[in-house]
Amino acid sequence: MPSEKLVPYSFEIYEHGNPDNGYNLTQLHAHDTAFGENHILDLMENLFEKQESNLEPSSNDKTFVIEEYHRDGNLIEGIVSTGYHGYEAEIRDVESGDMTHLKGEDEAEQMPLYFLIYLPQTREGKPYNKGQTALIILHQVNRTGVKGKLKKHIEQTCLSGVRDYTMKMDPVTTEDVLEKVIEADRVAKLEINVRKIPGDDESRMELLKGLSTEEVGTRSIVLRPEHGGSFEWLKSKAASFKDTDKHFGTIVSDDVENFTVTIQKDGGRSETFSLLNEEVAMRKDLESDKLHTDSGLITANSLRSEANELANDILDQQIVKPVSGSANVKR
């Protein structure tokens, strides 16, 4: 059986260089009249209508096709298929070993994947968090997913003509990692692997005031508190991600290749783990015997039910209207 999971992402748009100025995704024209629609889900529908049959030019090695989608108010769900082309491959029967088909360079094995895009609403029916954050849940089979392709198409289609903005589609972080940082008796060390060691300029040294830095190898910086210093700011940052009004968080930027933290607790016992987005991303493994399958993959109805539960686990149910309902798409 293939390994199937759901991966949630937060989606935001804000003024370039000013993340505090988040765009209201239901009132986009108030931020830039270049948006083709005023509502982000209207823009998404325009994108999906254009991608219902196009397998993309031959210059791309991965296809992206919206097989079907359904809009229900502040939620869109659908099936996107993806696959690789540009090379030949033998398709063989796993029992007999006989070749059943020779995949040509211009053919792609299309994997159907479920997706759900939800703009949270409060229980009073208003956009949650001033309409600044949407939740995107993507189905992943083995290592096949569509996050990169979806993000690219949103930027090229939904945001075409818009200037001076930043779009973020970041993994939702797991609370158990945040709990480890928050509850640690002491944060002993931070090790950051970067593509390039930062320059030793005055502002950089001011940022690291009270810390000793140590270069390890060519692209690693180790930060340790000097005598009397601490990393309490890191614990405060982790705690802010768990704040009832902030259910999405970015721990490191794209310039960082890895970011590990060493904590001490329980009488000096230490533990080191990564804080890199992809490694602390929340994932819902789909392994229950209660899930229905068809042709070896979990059905859209079961995936919708699991996506509902995941969305409701992430969002504060005292404030946000729960996601409910059955799948409106077939596979």
C-alpha positions in Angstrom: 0.0 0.0 0.0 1.3 3.5 -0.7 2.0 5.9 2.1 -0.7 8.6 2.1 -0.9 11.8 4.2 -2.4 15.2 4.4 -0.1 18.3 4.8 -1.6 21.6 5.9 -0.2 25.0 4.8 -0.9 28.6 5.8 -1.5 31.0 2.9 -0.9 34.8 3.3 -0.2 37.8 1.1 1.3 41.0 2.5 3.1 44.2 1.5 6.6 43.4 0.4 9.0 44.1 3.2 6.2 44.7 5.7 4.7 41.4 7.0 2.6 43.4 9.5 0.6 44.7 6.6 -1.3 41.5 5.8 -3.8 41.6 2.9 -7.4 40.9 3.7 -8.0 38.0 1.3 -11.6 38.9 0.9 -10.9 42.5 0.1 -7.9 42.4 -2.2 -8.8 45.5 -4.2 -8.3 47.6 -1.1 -4.6 46.7 -1.2 -4.0 46.6 -5.0 -6.6 47.2 -7.8 -4.4 45.0 -10.1 -5.9 41.9 -8.5 -8.2 40.2 -11.1 -10.8 39.5 -8.4 -11.6 41.0 -5.0 -11.8 37.6 -3.2 -8.9 35.1 -3.1 -11.2 32.1 -3.8 -12.6 33.8 -6.9 -9.0 34.1 -8.1 -8.5 30.4 -7.3 -11.5 29.4 -9.3 -10.2 31.4 -12.3 -6.9 29.5 -11.9 -8.6 26.1 -11.7 -10.8 26.7 -14.8 -7.6 27.4 -16.8 -5.9 24.2 -15.6 -8.6 21.6 -16.3 -7.0 20.2 -19.4 -3.5 21.7 -19.9 -0.7 19.3 -19.1 1.7 22.2 -19.4 4.4 22.8 -22.1 6.9 20.2 -22.8 9.6 22.4 -21.2 8.2 21.4 -17.8 8.9 17.9 -16.5 6.0 17.7 -14.1 2.3 18.0 -15.1 -0.4 19.8 -13.2 -4.1 19.2 -14.1 -7.2 20.2 -12.1 -9.4 17.1 -12.7 -12.4 18.6 -10.9 -13.2 21.1 -8.2 -16.2 22.3 -6.2 -16.7 25.7 -4.5 -18.9 26.0 -1.4 -18.8 29.5 0.0 -15.5 30.0 1.7 -14.1 26.5 0.8 -12.9 24.9 -2.4 -12.0 21.3 -2.7 -10.9 19.3 -5.7 -8.7 16.7 -7.3 -5.4 17.6 -9.0 -3.4 15.1 -10.9 0.3 15.3 -11.4 3.1 13.2 -12.9 6.5 13.3 -14.5 7.3 13.1 -18.2 10.4 13.5 -20.5 11.8 10.0 -20.1 10.9 6.4 -21.0 10.0 3.9 -18.3 8.9 0.3 -18.3 5.6 -0.5 -16.6 5.8 -4.1 -15.2 3.4 -6.5 -13.5 4.7 -6.8 -10.0 3.8 -10.5 -9.8 4.8 -11.9 -13.1 7.6 -9.3 -13.9 6.2 -9.0 -17.4 6.3 -5.5 -19.0 2.7 -4.3 -19.6 3.5 -0.9 -21.1 6.5 1.2 -22.2 5.9 4.8 -21.1 7.2 7.2 -23.7 8.9 10.5 -23.2 5.7 12.4 -23.9 3.6 10.3 -21.5 3.1 10.9 -17.8 1.7 8.7 -15.1 -1.0 10.9 -13.5 -1.4 10.6 -9.7 -4.8 12.0 -8.5 -4.4 14.1 -5.3 -7.1 15.7 -3.2 -6.9 19.3 -2.0 -8.9 21.6 0.2 -8.6 25.4 0.4 -10.4 27.0 3.3 -10.8 30.7 4.3 -11.7 30.4 8.0 -14.8 32.1 9.2 -15.7 33.0 12.8 -18.8 31.6 14.4 -20.4 35.0 13.7 -19.7 34.5 10.0 -16.9 37.0 9.6 -13.4 36.4 8.1 -11.1 35.0 10.8 -7.9 36.9 11.6 -9.2 39.9 9.5 -9.3 37.6 6.5 -5.5 37.5 6.3 -4.9 33.7 6.5 -6.2 30.8 4.4 -5.6 27.2 5.1 -4.6 24.8 2.3 -4.6 21.1 2.9 -2.8 18.9 0.3 -2.9 15.2 -0.2 0.5 13.5 -0.7 1.1 9.9 -1.9 4.5 8.5 -1.1 6.7 11.5 -2.0 4.4 12.9 -4.7 2.7 16.2 -4.0 1.8 19.4 -5.7 2.8 22.2 -3.2 5.5 23.6 -5.5 3.4 23.5 -8.6 0.3 25.0 -6.9 2.3 27.8 -5.5 3.9 28.6 -8.8 0.5 28.7 -10.6 -1.0 30.9 -7.9 1.8 33.4 -8.4 1.7 33.3 -12.2 -2.1 33.4 -12.5 -3.8 34.8 -9.4 -1.1 37.4 -8.8 -0.3 38.4 -12.4 0.1 42.1 -12.6 0.3 42.7 -8.9 3.4 44.5 -7.6 5.2 44.9 -4.3 3.8 41.9 -2.5 5.0 38.8 -0.8 3.1 35.5 -0.9 3.7 32.9 1.7 2.6 29.3 1.6 4.3 27.8 4.7 3.8 24.4 6.5 1.8 24.6 9.7 4.2 23.7 12.6 3.5 20.9 15.0 2.7 21.8 18.5 4.7 19.0 20.1 7.9 20.7 18.8 6.8 24.0 20.2 6.0 22.4 23.5 9.5 21.1 23.8 11.0 24.5 23.4 8.5 26.2 25.7 8.8 23.6 28.5 12.6 23.3 28.3 14.5 24.2 31.5 17.2 25.7 29.4 17.9 26.3 25.7 21.6 25.4 25.5 22.5 25.9 21.9 21.3 27.0 18.4 23.0 25.7 15.3 22.1 27.3 12.0 23.2 26.0 8.6 23.0 28.7 6.0 23.9 29.0 2.4 26.3 31.8 3.2 27.9 32.9 6.5 26.5 36.4 7.3 28.9 39.3 7.1 30.4 40.5 10.4 28.9 43.9 10.2 27.8 46.2 13.0 24.1 45.4 12.8 24.8 41.7 12.8 26.9 42.0 15.9 24.2 44.0 17.6 21.7 41.3 16.8 24.0 38.7 18.4 24.8 40.9 21.4 25.1 38.7 24.5 25.8 35.6 22.5 29.1 33.9 21.5 29.3 32.7 17.9 31.3 29.9 16.6 31.8 28.9 13.0 31.7 25.1 12.3 32.9 24.0 8.9 32.0 26.4 6.1 28.3 27.1 6.5 27.4 26.5 10.1 27.0 29.0 13.0 26.6 27.9 16.5 25.1 30.3 19.0 25.6 29.7 22.8 24.5 32.1 25.6 27.4 33.8 27.2 27.6 33.7 31.0 24.4 34.9 32.4 22.7 35.0 28.9 19.8 32.9 27.7 17.6 32.1 24.7 14.4 33.1 26.4 13.4 35.0 23.3 13.2 31.6 21.4 10.8 30.2 24.0 8.7 33.4 23.7 8.6 33.0 19.9 7.5 29.4 20.3 4.8 30.4 22.8 3.5 33.1 20.4 2.9 30.4 17.7 0.5 28.7 20.2 -1.3 31.9 21.0 -5.0 31.6 20.4 -4.9 34.2 17.7 -1.8 32.8 15.9 -2.2 29.3 14.7 0.3 29.5 11.9 4.0 30.2 12.3 7.3 30.5 10.4 10.4 29.5 12.4 13.1 30.1 9.8 13.5 31.8 6.4 14.2 30.2 3.1 17.9 31.2 3.4 18.4 28.7 6.2 19.3 25.1 5.2 18.8 23.7 8.7 18.2 25.1 12.2 18.6 22.9 15.2 18.0 23.6 18.9 19.5 21.8 21.9 17.4 21.9 25.0 18.1 20.7 28.5 15.6 19.4 31.0 15.0 16.6 33.5 18.1 17.0 35.5 20.4 18.0 32.6 19.1 15.6 30.0 19.7 17.2 26.6 17.8 16.7 23.3 18.6 18.2 19.8 16.0 18.5 17.1 15.4 20.5 13.9 13.3 23.6 13.7 13.4 23.7 9.9 9.9 24.2 8.5 9.7 21.0 6.5 10.9 18.9 9.4 8.4 20.4 11.9 5.6 20.5 9.4 2.3 19.0 10.6 1.4 15.9 8.7 -1.7 13.7 9.1 -0.7 10.1 8.3 -3.7 8.2 6.8 -3.5 4.6 8.0 -6.8 3.8 9.6 -8.7 0.7 8.6 -11.9 2.8 8.6 -10.7 4.7 5.5 -12.2 3.6 2.2 -10.0 3.0 -0.8 -10.6 2.7 -4.5 -8.0 1.4 -7.0 -5.4 1.3 -4.2 -5.8 5.0 -3.1 -8.0 6.5 -0.3 -11.3 7.9 -1.7 -12.2 11.6 -1.9 -15.0 11.1 0.7 -12.5 9.7 3.3 -10.0 12.3 2.5 -12.5 15.1 2.9 -13.5 13.7 6.3 -9.8 13.6 7.4 -9.2 17.1 6.0 -12.2 18.4 8.1 -10.7 16.9 11.2 -7.2 18.3 10.5 -8.5 21.8 9.8 -10.6 21.7 13.0 -7.5 20.5 15.0 -5.5 23.4 13.7 -8.0 26.2 14.2 -9.4 27.5 17.5 -12.9 26.0 17.6 -14.0 28.5 20.2 -13.6 31.2 17.6 -13.7 29.6 14.2 -16.7 27.9 12.6 -15.9 24.2 12.3 -15.3 22.7 8.8 -17.9 20.0 8.1 -19.6 18.3 5.1 -18.9 15.5 2.7 -16.8 15.5 -0.4 -18.4 17.0 -3.5 -15.7 15.7 -5.8 -15.3 12.2 -7.2 -12.3 10.2 -8.3 
